[in-house]
């Protein structure tokens, strides 16, 4: 059987486990697709064609791992992690406090005298 050659001159890209992992790791760490393409020497069209799944789940996987680490720290009693978790996942919030203005004693005395009349 005759081998079909790529008419564009450049050899056809063949994904490997190594390149799939690299795309997943880069995506998880927030590397933009343009940079990933440059690292692999491919176009953005080729990246999406062959690595759609890695692009879609890379960030989700990283978030899952970080959330797990945060959760473990919170369960071990790390106060900062506990507060962060409860504010972001538990619906907790800090109540706004009204700042009070200092009142002069003379003003307070006048109000008290008026009330007493």
C-alpha positions in Angstrom: 0.0 0.0 0.0 1.4 3.4 -0.9 2.1 5.8 2.0 0.0 9.0 1.9 2.2 12.0 2.3 1.2 15.4 3.8 1.1 17.8 0.8 2.0 20.7 3.1 5.6 19.5 3.3 5.8 19.3 7.1 5.4 15.9 8.6 2.0 15.1 10.1 1.9 15.7 13.9 1.5 12.5 15.9 0.6 13.0 19.6 2.5 10.9 22.2 1.8 10.2 25.8 4.7 12.7 26.6 3.1 15.5 24.5 -0.3 14.8 25.9 1.0 15.1 29.4 2.9 18.3 28.5 -0.3 19.9 27.2 -2.2 18.8 30.3 0.5 20.2 32.6 0.8 23.5 30.7 -3.0 23.9 30.6 -3.2 23.2 34.4 -0.6 25.9 35.1 -2.3 28.5 33.0 0.0 28.5 30.0 -1.8 30.1 27.0 -2.5 27.9 23.9 -0.2 30.1 21.7 2.8 29.2 24.0 1.9 25.5 24.1 1.8 25.5 20.2 5.2 27.1 20.1 6.6 24.5 22.6 5.3 21.7 20.5 6.0 23.3 17.1 2.4 23.0 15.9 -0.4 25.4 14.9 -3.4 26.2 17.1 -5.6 24.2 14.8 -3.4 21.2 15.3 -3.4 21.7 19.0 -7.1 21.7 19.2 -7.5 18.8 16.8 -5.3 16.4 18.7 -5.4 17.7 22.3 -9.0 18.8 22.8 -9.4 16.6 25.9 -6.2 17.7 27.6 -7.1 21.4 27.0 -10.6 20.8 28.4 -9.6 18.9 31.6 -6.2 20.3 32.4 -7.4 23.3 34.5 -10.2 21.2 36.1 -7.7 18.6 37.2 -5.4 21.3 38.7 -8.3 22.9 40.6 -9.3 19.5 41.9 -5.8 18.9 43.3 -5.5 22.3 44.9 -9.0 22.1 46.4 -8.0 18.7 47.9 -4.8 20.1 49.4 -6.7 23.1 50.8 -9.4 20.8 52.3 -6.8 18.6 54.0 -5.1 21.6 55.5 -8.5 22.9 56.8 -9.3 19.6 58.4 -5.9 19.6 60.1 -6.8 22.9 61.8 -5.0 25.4 59.5 -7.1 28.5 60.5 -6.4 30.4 57.2 -7.5 27.4 55.1 -10.6 27.0 57.3 -11.6 30.6 56.9 -11.0 30.6 53.2 -13.0 27.4 52.7 -15.9 28.6 54.7 -16.0 32.0 52.9 -15.8 30.5 49.4 -17.6 27.2 49.9 -19.6 27.6 53.0 -21.3 30.9 52.3 -19.7 32.6 55.3 -18.9 36.3 55.1 -17.6 39.0 57.4 -20.3 41.5 58.4 -19.8 45.1 57.5 -19.1 47.1 60.6 -20.3 50.7 60.9 -17.5 52.9 61.9 -18.4 55.1 64.8 -17.3 58.7 64.9 -15.9 60.0 68.1 -18.3 62.2 69.9 -17.2 65.1 72.1 -18.2 64.8 75.7 -19.8 68.2 75.6 -22.2 67.2 72.9 -23.2 64.1 74.8 -23.8 66.2 77.9 -26.1 68.6 76.0 -28.1 65.6 74.7 -28.5 64.1 78.1 -29.6 67.4 79.6 -32.2 67.9 76.9 -33.6 64.4 77.4 -33.7 65.0 81.1 -35.9 68.1 80.8 
